[in-house]
Amino acid sequence: MNEQIFILLAEETGRGGLFDIGATLPLVAIQFLLLMFVLNLILYNPLYTLMNQRNEYVLDNLSKASEMLRKATEVTTQYESELAETKKSAAKDISQSQKMQKESFDAEVELSQKYLDTLVQKILGNFAAKKQTVLDNLEPEINSLSTQMLTVLFSK
């Protein structure tokens, strides 16, 4: 029985061999081309269209993002330069204000010093006058006391 199967197999394989070019090859080729056309029409073209749209969307967003980044950089540099100018102006204003305050303070101190000097001179003048008045008033008493002391000292 095994021999019969091998004989049958040998007889069948003898007809076409491995590459049997018959009516099936053009049919398979037509089926393959038809399948490729249908797949291209149904699957690949919409997929390519979708991928192209996505690429355009991504490129558009990238260009918008780069434009926004450029604008942001420009605005940042503009604000930084304005900030630097404002800082310089503020420092200048502060130094001028400090200078004016110092001059005002110095003027007030000088005026106060002059006022105090004149006040002290007045007070010293008044003290000198009062001292002289007191000494003038006390001189007769001092003389009388000194004479009394001399009399008491020499009388004993």
Secondary structure, 3 states (H helix, E strand, C coil): CHHHHHHHHHHHHHHHCCCCCCCHHHHHHHHHHHHHHHHHHHHHHHHHHHHHHHHHHHHHHHHHHHHHHHHHHHHHHHHHHHHHHHHHHHHHHHHHHHHHHHHHHHHHHHHHHHHHHHHHHHHHHHHHHHHHHHHHHHHHHHHHHHHHHHHHHHHC
